[in-house]
């Protein structure tokens, strides 16, 4: 909402509970350096927790709407008129003099003000008191007409947000589609308000964000990085049968990547644009394997160029029909590729959209991590006891603090995100782990954050997932039935790691326990320390490959 979008401004409005436009105008004028100190008094007076006092009874009509507090430049001028006998022009000259803070000019105006106040029966002592108050407020008083215009616009946008929510977010997200940071904030805000989004889709989307229903928004293709209005308009034109080339007249949804490249004007769309749309998931409605689509872009462009060049030349096999084997119009197959994993898919998605749209990086590890870091970030409370948490690092920045470098970042496990800080020792120790988009497990204290009004984590320890498996896992249980795994080979490939600590050498490794299965009986064999290995994802995959029915899992409880 215009002017009221910052976290501090929202907190102030929650406290103040404005009930009229005049309250919004005053709060807008007060929320800036200087008069901000008066906000608690303004709120207390509004709700009757503090007595409303006026510098003089004669200025009550001037200051009544702001509960006796001078907020606007206009109020300073009106007070000069009411108490000091100034004309409107003279009051404006006084306001300017107060702003410049020239002693000689102020001394002259003080004499004029005393004289005018004396004519109204006001003592010199009281006149000087009011003049000093005016001088103080004139230094940072805000122009009421500006505050009123801002506040009225803020009220209008807030009204639209409540009553036309989908349209409000579509308009704002279209305006901000080139600003990824603001786009993400709007997207998250829309989700909190119960909105849902149709993903980018070359068969449905246009350049702008569009309301589908009161609760559903269609994602604008123009917000995909690497596209552009001309390229998206070419896609829509081809979809509507207004494309270029021999197949430009074809209407309806695109049936394949090759059909898309054949129908869209390729002078207005290039390979990079198509690749960005694939990474964003805009072709998922045509083919779900994004890896195959991305690997086939060159083939699809070559196919479209060849087909267009041969449009007026009959091929030898064309008499057999457009879809028969050997026809020059026959679409080639997609380049075979394994589907991307969750992390690879979301990482590509972030490069195209600017944030994770279809999922969260925490999804891939949540099942395992919740077996030892059980508290979701959304449930974190202020506590003197350290808490074990896990999440994805985001918005990481390093600043110079009073005691060295400090890492400030957000830790997000999709249940919530919380700001966290780590000192220079932790930064140096975990510089390969403490990166954006990486999973970390932390032991931290949750403390009140005065700036945000929420909580902030003070990190004490950091582990990546393999190290956390060593720290919190008891052992790896491997099922064996008739054939023993090659323990020595796996340990040789993934040996335990030795680290130098203040307490001496520390060996990081996970022990192994074999669960032997035989007809009518089973038992578990605990292997000695020679079986310790470092449990990376690759190491666990090796154990699973040699285990009976791939049954190899870490036991945490």
C-alpha positions in Angstrom: 0.0 0.0 0.0 1.4 3.4 -1.0 3.4 5.1 1.8 2.3 2.5 4.4 4.3 -0.5 3.1 7.3 -0.4 5.4 7.3 -2.7 8.5 7.7 0.2 10.9 4.8 2.1 9.3 2.6 -0.9 9.6 3.5 -1.4 13.2 2.7 2.2 13.9 -0.7 1.9 12.3 -1.5 -1.2 14.3 -0.8 0.7 17.5 -2.6 3.9 16.4 -5.7 2.2 15.0 -6.6 5.2 12.8 -10.4 5.8 12.6 -10.5 8.8 10.3 -8.6 10.3 7.3 -7.2 13.0 9.6 -5.4 10.3 11.7 -3.8 8.9 8.5 -2.6 12.4 7.5 -1.1 13.1 10.9 0.6 9.7 11.2 2.0 10.1 7.7 3.5 13.5 8.6 4.8 12.2 11.9 6.6 9.1 10.5 9.9 10.8 9.7 13.1 11.7 11.6 12.4 14.2 14.3 8.6 14.2 14.8 8.7 10.4 15.0 9.4 10.7 18.8 5.9 12.2 19.2 4.1 9.2 17.8 3.7 7.4 21.2 2.2 10.6 22.7 -0.1 11.1 19.6 -1.4 7.5 19.9 -1.8 7.7 23.7 -3.8 11.0 23.4 -6.0 9.5 20.7 -7.0 6.5 22.8 -7.4 8.5 26.0 -4.3 7.2 27.8 -2.8 10.7 28.0 -4.4 14.1 28.6 -4.7 16.3 25.6 -3.1 19.6 26.4 -2.9 22.8 24.3 -0.1 25.5 24.5 -3.0 28.0 24.9 -6.8 27.7 24.9 -7.0 30.0 21.8 -5.1 27.4 19.6 -7.5 24.5 20.5 -9.3 24.8 17.1 -5.9 24.7 15.3 -4.5 21.7 17.1 -7.7 19.7 18.0 -7.4 17.3 15.0 -3.8 16.3 16.1 -4.7 16.1 19.8 -2.7 19.2 20.8 0.5 18.3 19.0 1.9 20.6 16.3 2.4 18.3 13.3 2.1 20.5 10.2 3.8 23.7 9.0 0.3 25.1 8.5 -0.4 24.7 12.2 2.7 26.7 13.1 1.5 29.5 10.8 -2.0 29.4 12.2 -0.7 29.6 15.8 1.3 32.7 14.8 -1.9 34.3 13.4 -4.1 33.3 16.3 -1.7 34.2 19.2 0.8 36.6 17.6 -1.5 38.6 15.4 0.4 37.8 12.2 -1.1 38.1 8.8 -1.1 35.1 6.5 1.9 36.4 4.6 3.7 37.4 7.8 3.1 33.9 9.2 4.7 32.4 6.1 7.7 34.7 6.6 8.0 33.5 10.2 7.9 29.9 9.1 10.7 30.5 6.6 12.8 32.3 9.2 12.3 29.4 11.7 13.4 27.0 9.0 16.6 28.9 8.3 17.3 29.4 12.0 19.0 32.7 11.7 19.3 34.2 15.2 18.9 37.9 14.1 15.7 37.2 12.2 14.3 35.0 15.0 15.0 37.8 17.6 13.0 40.2 15.4 10.1 37.8 15.1 10.1 37.0 18.8 9.5 40.8 19.5 6.7 40.9 16.9 5.1 37.8 18.4 5.3 39.1 22.0 3.7 42.4 20.9 0.8 40.6 19.1 0.3 38.2 22.1 0.3 41.0 24.6 -2.6 42.6 22.6 -4.5 39.4 23.3 -3.7 39.5 27.0 -1.0 36.8 26.9 2.0 37.3 29.2 5.5 37.6 27.7 6.6 34.4 29.6 3.7 32.5 28.0 4.4 34.1 24.6 8.1 33.0 24.7 7.0 29.5 25.7 4.7 29.2 22.7 7.3 30.8 20.4 9.9 28.3 21.5 7.4 25.5 20.9 6.6 26.8 17.4 10.3 27.1 16.6 10.9 23.5 17.6 8.1 22.2 15.5 8.8 24.4 12.5 12.2 22.7 12.1 10.6 19.4 11.1 6.9 20.2 10.5 5.6 18.6 7.3 3.4 20.3 4.7 -0.2 19.2 5.4 -1.3 19.3 1.8 1.5 16.9 0.9 0.6 14.5 3.8 -3.1 14.7 2.9 -2.5 13.8 -0.8 -0.2 10.9 0.2 -2.7 9.6 2.8 -5.7 9.9 0.5 -3.8 7.9 -2.2 -2.8 5.4 0.5 -6.4 5.0 1.6 -7.5 4.5 -2.0 -4.9 1.8 -2.6 -5.7 0.1 0.7 -9.4 0.1 -0.3 -8.6 -1.4 -3.7 -6.4 -4.1 -2.0 -9.3 -5.2 0.3 -12.2 -5.0 -2.2 -10.4 -5.8 -5.5 -7.5 -7.9 -4.3 -6.7 -9.8 -7.5 -6.9 -6.7 -9.6 -4.8 -4.8 -7.1 -2.0 -7.3 -7.2 -2.1 -7.8 -10.9 -1.7 -4.0 -11.5 1.1 -3.7 -8.9 3.0 -6.8 -10.1 2.8 -5.7 -13.7 4.2 -2.3 -12.8 7.0 -3.9 -10.8 7.7 -6.9 -13.1 11.3 -5.6 -13.8 12.0 -5.4 -10.1 12.5 -8.9 -8.7 12.7 -7.8 -5.1 9.5 -5.9 -5.1 7.8 -8.6 -7.2 8.7 -11.2 -4.6 7.3 -9.1 -1.8 4.0 -8.6 -3.7 3.8 -12.3 -4.5 4.3 -13.3 -0.8 1.8 -10.7 0.3 -0.8 -12.0 -2.2 -0.3 -15.5 -0.9 -0.9 -14.3 2.7 -4.1 -12.7 1.5 -5.4 -16.0 0.1 -4.5 -15.5 -3.5 -3.2 -18.3 -5.7 -1.2 -18.1 -8.9 -1.4 -19.9 -12.2 2.2 -20.6 -13.2 3.7 -19.0 -16.3 2.2 -20.8 -19.4 2.8 -20.1 -23.0 -0.6 -21.4 -23.9 -2.5 -19.2 -21.4 -0.5 -16.2 -20.3 0.0 -12.8 -21.7 2.5 -10.0 -21.1 0.8 -8.7 -18.0 -0.4 -10.3 -14.8 -4.2 -11.0 -15.2 -7.0 -11.8 -12.7 -8.6 -15.1 -13.5 -11.0 -15.1 -10.6 -11.3 -13.1 -7.4 -8.8 -15.5 -5.8 -6.6 -16.6 -8.8 -4.0 -14.6 -10.7 -2.4 -15.7 -14.0 1.4 -15.0 -13.9 2.6 -12.5 -16.5 5.0 -13.9 -19.0 6.6 -10.4 -19.2 7.9 -11.0 -15.6 10.2 -13.8 -16.8 13.7 -12.5 -17.1 15.1 -12.5 -20.6 11.7 -12.1 -22.4 10.3 -8.7 -23.3 7.0 -7.2 -24.5 7.7 -7.8 -28.2 8.5 -11.5 -27.6 5.4 -12.1 -25.5 3.2 -10.3 -28.0 4.6 -12.5 -30.7 3.6 -15.6 -28.7 0.1 -14.4 -28.1 -0.3 -13.4 -31.8 0.8 -17.0 -32.8 -1.6 -18.5 -30.4 -4.5 -16.4 -31.9 -3.6 -17.3 -35.5 -1.8 -14.0 -36.2 1.7 -15.4 -36.4 4.3 -15.1 -39.2 5.4 -17.7 -41.7 3.6 -20.7 -43.3 2.1 -21.9 -40.0 1.2 -18.4 -38.7 -2.5 -18.9 -39.5 -2.8 -21.9 -37.1 -4.9 -21.0 -34.0 -5.1 -22.7 -30.6 -2.6 -23.9 -28.0 0.9 -24.9 -28.9 1.2 -28.7 -29.0 4.9 -29.1 -28.7 8.2 -27.1 -28.5 8.6 -27.7 -32.2 5.1 -26.5 -33.0 5.8 -23.4 -30.9 9.0 -22.5 -32.8 7.3 -23.1 -36.1 4.4 -20.7 -35.4 6.0 -17.9 -33.5 7.7 -15.0 -35.3 11.4 -15.9 -34.7 12.5 -12.4 -35.6 10.9 -11.3 -32.3 11.9 -14.2 -30.1 15.2 -15.9 -29.8 16.7 -19.0 -28.2 17.5 -17.2 -24.9 13.9 -16.2 -24.5 12.6 -19.7 -25.1 15.2 -21.1 -22.6 14.1 -18.6 -20.0 10.4 -19.6 -20.5 11.4 -23.3 -20.1 13.3 -22.6 -16.9 10.3 -20.7 -15.6 8.0 -23.6 -16.2 6.0 -21.9 -19.0 6.2 -25.1 -21.2 5.2 -27.5 -18.4 1.7 -27.7 -19.8 3.2 -29.1 -23.0 6.0 -31.3 -21.6 6.9 -31.7 -17.9 10.6 -32.7 -18.4 12.2 -29.2 -18.5 15.7 -30.8 -19.0 14.6 -32.4 -22.3 13.0 -29.1 -23.4 16.1 -27.1 -22.7 18.4 -29.5 -24.4 16.1 -29.4 -27.5 15.9 -25.7 -28.1 18.6 -25.7 -30.8 16.9 -28.7 -32.5 13.5 -27.0 -32.4 14.9 -23.7 -34.0 16.7 -25.7 -36.7 13.5 -27.7 -37.4 11.4 -24.5 -37.7 13.9 -22.9 -40.0 14.2 -25.9 -42.2 10.4 -26.4 -42.4 9.9 -22.7 -43.3 12.6 -22.9 -46.0 11.0 -26.0 -47.5 7.5 -24.7 -47.3 7.1 -24.3 -51.0 9.2 -27.3 -52.0 7.6 -30.7 -51.9 9.8 -33.3 -50.3 10.1 -36.8 -51.8 8.1 -38.3 -49.0 5.6 -35.5 -48.5 3.1 -37.4 -50.7 2.7 -39.9 -47.9 1.2 -37.3 -45.6 2.6 -34.7 -43.1 2.9 -37.1 -40.1 4.3 -40.2 -41.9 7.8 -41.3 -41.3 10.2 -39.6 -43.7 8.1 -36.5 -44.3 10.0 -33.2 -44.2 7.3 -31.9 -41.8 7.8 -34.7 -39.3 8.7 -33.4 -35.9 11.9 -34.8 -34.5 11.9 -36.2 -30.9 13.1 -34.3 -27.9 16.7 -34.8 -26.8 16.7 -37.4 -24.0 17.6 -36.1 -20.6 17.0 -37.2 -17.0 14.5 -34.8 -15.3 16.1 -32.2 -13.0 16.0 -32.8 -9.3 14.1 -30.4 -7.0 17.2 -28.3 -6.3 18.3 -28.0 -10.0 14.7 -27.3 -11.1 14.2 -24.6 -8.5 17.6 -23.0 -9.1 16.9 -22.6 -12.8 13.4 -21.3 -11.9 14.9 -18.7 -9.7 17.2 -17.5 -12.5 14.2 -17.0 -14.7 11.6 -15.7 -12.3 13.8 -14.2 -9.5 12.5 -16.5 -6.7 11.3 -20.1 -6.1 7.8 -20.2 -7.6 6.7 -23.9 -7.9 8.3 -25.2 -4.7 10.9 -24.6 -2.0 14.5 -25.9 -1.7 13.7 -27.1 1.7 11.2 -29.6 0.2 13.9 -32.0 -0.9 15.4 -32.4 2.6 12.4 -31.7 4.9 11.6 -35.4 5.6 15.1 -36.1 6.9 15.8 -32.8 8.6 12.6 -32.9 10.7 13.8 -36.1 12.3 16.3 -34.1 14.3 15.6 -30.3 13.8 11.9 -30.6 14.7 11.0 -27.0 15.3 9.7 -25.2 12.2 10.9 -21.6 11.9 7.3 -20.4 11.9 7.0 -21.8 15.5 10.1 -20.2 16.9 9.5 -18.2 20.2 11.7 -16.0 22.3 13.7 -18.3 24.6 16.8 -18.2 26.7 17.6 -21.8 25.6 19.4 -22.5 22.3 17.2 -23.9 19.6 18.1 -26.4 16.8 16.7 -25.1 13.5 17.2 -25.7 9.8 16.5 -23.7 6.7 17.7 -22.3 3.4 20.0 -19.2 3.5 18.8 -16.2 1.6 19.6 -12.5 1.2 23.1 -13.0 2.7 25.2 -9.9 3.2 28.4 -9.3 5.1 28.8 -6.0 7.0 31.5 -4.6 9.2 30.4 -4.5 12.8 32.0 -3.1 15.9 33.7 -6.5 16.7 34.5 -7.6 13.1 32.5 -8.8 10.2 28.9 -9.9 10.7 26.8 -12.1 8.3 23.2 -11.1 8.2 20.8 -13.4 6.3 17.4 -14.9 6.3 16.8 -18.5 7.3 13.7 -19.9 5.5 12.1 -23.4 5.9 8.9 -22.4 4.0 7.0 -22.4 7.4 8.5 -19.0 7.9 11.6 -16.9 7.5 13.6 -15.3 10.2 16.6 -12.9 10.2 19.8 -14.4 11.6 23.3 -13.1 12.3 26.7 -14.9 12.5 30.0 -13.5 13.8 33.3 -13.4 11.9 34.6 -16.7 13.5 31.5 -18.6 12.1 31.9 -16.8 8.7 35.5 -17.9 8.4 34.8 -21.5 9.6 31.8 -22.0 7.3 32.5 -19.9 4.3 31.8 -22.8 1.9 28.5 -23.5 3.7 27.2 -20.0 4.5 25.9 -19.1 1.0 22.6 -18.1 -0.6 20.4 -21.1 -1.5 22.3 -23.5 0.7 20.7 -25.6 3.5 22.2 -25.1 6.9 21.4 -26.5 10.4 22.0 -24.1 13.2 22.0 -23.9 17.0 20.8 -20.4 17.8 19.3 -18.1 20.4 16.0 -16.4 19.4 16.0 -12.8 20.6 13.6 -9.8 20.2 14.5 -7.6 17.2 13.7 -4.0 18.1 13.8 -2.9 14.4 11.2 -5.4 13.1 9.3 -6.0 16.2 9.8 -9.8 15.7 12.6 -12.2 16.5 16.2 -12.5 15.3 18.5 -15.5 15.6 22.0 -15.2 17.0 23.8 -18.2 15.5 26.1 -20.2 17.8 26.9 -23.3 15.7 26.4 -24.1 12.0 26.4 -27.5 10.2 25.8 -28.5 6.6 23.6 -31.5 6.1 26.4 -34.2 6.1 28.0 -32.7 9.2 24.5 -32.6 10.9 24.1 -36.2 10.0 27.3 -37.0 11.9 26.4 -34.8 14.8 22.8 -35.9 15.3 22.6 -39.3 13.7 23.3 -42.4 15.7 24.3 -44.8 12.9 23.5 -45.9 9.4 21.3 -49.0 9.3 22.0 -51.1 6.1 19.8 -54.1 5.2 21.8 -57.2 4.1 20.4 -60.4 2.7 22.9 -62.9 1.3 25.5 -60.5 0.0 27.6 -58.2 2.2 28.2 -54.6 1.0 31.8 -53.6 0.1 32.3 -51.7 3.3 36.0 -51.0 2.9 35.5 -49.6 -0.6 32.8 -47.2 0.5 34.8 -46.1 3.5 37.9 -45.6 1.3 35.9 -43.4 -1.1 34.1 -41.5 1.7 36.4 -41.5 4.7 35.6 -39.7 7.9 36.8 -36.1 8.1 39.3 -34.9 10.7 39.1 -31.3 11.9 41.4 -29.3 14.2 39.5 -27.9 17.2 40.4 -26.2 20.4 39.8 -29.5 22.2 42.1 -31.4 19.7 41.4 -33.5 16.6 37.7 -34.2 15.9 36.7 -37.1 13.7 33.4 -36.5 11.8 32.0 -39.8 10.7 28.9 -42.0 11.0 29.1 -45.6 12.3 27.4 -48.5 10.4 25.1 -51.2 11.6 24.2 -54.1 9.4 20.7 -55.5 9.6 21.1 -59.1 8.5 18.0 -60.7 7.1 17.7 -64.5 6.7 14.7 -66.8 6.3 12.9 -66.8 9.6 15.5 -64.7 11.5 17.2 -61.3 11.5 19.8 -59.5 13.6 21.8 -56.3 13.7 25.6 -56.2 13.7 27.4 -53.1 14.9 30.6 -52.5 12.9 33.6 -51.0 14.6 35.1 -47.6 14.1 36.9 -48.8 10.9 33.4 -48.5 9.2 33.1 -44.7 10.0 32.3 -42.8 6.8 31.3 -39.2 6.0 27.6 -39.2 5.0 27.4 -37.1 1.9 24.5 -37.7 -0.5 26.9 -39.6 -2.8 28.0 -41.8 0.1 24.4 -42.6 1.1 23.6 -43.4 -2.6 26.6 -45.9 -2.6 25.3 -47.6 0.5 21.8 -47.8 -0.9 23.0 -49.3 -4.2 24.6 -52.2 -2.3 21.9 -52.6 0.4 19.1 -55.2 0.1 16.2 -53.5 -1.7 18.0 -50.2 -1.3 17.2 -50.2 2.4 19.8 -47.9 4.0 18.8 -45.1 6.3 20.3 -43.0 9.1 18.8 -43.6 12.5 18.4 -40.4 14.5 16.3 -41.5 17.5 
